[in-house]
Amino acid sequence: MKRTENVVLLKVIGSCELLAALAMVYFFYDTVPALIGAVILLGLAINSFYQAHMCYQRQYAPKKDEQQE
């Protein structure tokens, strides 16, 4: 799988996690376990977006082997 497809897949996963977390906060704002789950989902969404960003940067960064030649 190409890195571009990985970036898109990670952003889709992160967006779904973010929407699920926001839905949990909206519908279950009065229960503590749901809020803890929403915070965990927010952390997973942030991680997915961070991994997509790092993958995107690796894709367009010049390789170290090419610089040494």
Backbone torsions as a table, in degrees:
resi	resn	phi	psi	omega
1	MET	NA	138.2	-179.7
2	LYS	-74.6	160.6	-179.6
3	ARG	-67.8	-32.4	178.2
4	THR	-61.9	-41.2	177.5
5	GLU	-65.5	-35.3	176.8
6	ASN	-64.5	-41.5	179.9
7	VAL	-62.2	-46.6	-179.8
8	VAL	-63.0	-44.0	180.0
9	LEU	-62.3	-43.1	179.1
10	LEU	-65.2	-37.0	178.9
11	LYS	-69.7	-36.3	176.9
12	VAL	-66.0	-45.1	178.4
13	ILE	-61.6	-44.8	178.6
14	GLY	-61.5	-39.5	179.1
15	SER	-66.1	-41.1	177.9
16	CYS	-64.0	-42.1	178.1
17	GLU	-63.9	-39.6	179.0
18	LEU	-65.1	-43.8	178.1
19	LEU	-64.1	-39.8	178.5
20	ALA	-64.6	-40.7	179.0
21	ALA	-64.7	-43.6	178.8
22	LEU	-65.8	-37.1	177.2
23	ALA	-65.7	-39.5	178.7
24	MET	-63.8	-41.4	179.4
25	VAL	-66.3	-41.2	-177.3
26	TYR	-66.6	-45.4	-174.7
27	PHE	-86.7	-28.8	-174.4
28	PHE	-124.3	42.3	-176.9
29	TYR	-68.0	-15.7	-176.4
30	ASP	-96.1	-5.2	179.3
31	THR	-110.2	133.3	-175.6
32	VAL	-68.1	-44.2	-179.8
33	PRO	-59.8	-36.7	178.2
34	ALA	-67.5	-36.4	177.7
35	LEU	-68.3	-36.9	176.2
36	ILE	-64.8	-42.6	176.4
37	GLY	-61.9	-38.6	178.3
38	ALA	-65.5	-39.7	178.0
39	VAL	-65.2	-39.7	177.4
40	ILE	-64.0	-43.3	178.0
41	LEU	-64.2	-36.8	175.5
42	LEU	-62.5	-40.8	176.6
43	GLY	-63.3	-40.6	177.4
44	LEU	-66.0	-38.2	177.9
45	ALA	-65.1	-42.4	178.0
46	ILE	-62.4	-41.4	178.5
47	ASN	-63.2	-41.1	179.1
48	SER	-63.5	-43.0	178.4
49	PHE	-66.6	-37.3	177.7
50	TYR	-65.4	-44.1	178.6
51	GLN	-64.2	-37.9	176.7
52	ALA	-64.1	-40.5	178.6
53	HIS	-64.1	-43.9	180.0
54	MET	-66.2	-39.8	178.5
55	CYS	-64.5	-40.7	178.4
56	TYR	-64.6	-41.5	178.6
57	GLN	-65.5	-40.1	178.0
58	ARG	-64.0	-32.2	-177.8
59	GLN	-67.6	-38.3	-174.8
60	TYR	-104.5	2.3	177.1
61	ALA	-81.3	140.8	176.6
62	PRO	-67.6	143.1	-178.6
63	LYS	-75.6	146.1	-178.4
64	LYS	-68.2	-31.4	179.3
65	ASP	-65.7	-36.7	179.6
66	GLU	-70.2	-30.6	180.0
67	GLN	-72.4	-30.9	-176.8
68	GLN	-77.6	-25.0	-177.9
69	GLU	-73.1	NA	NA
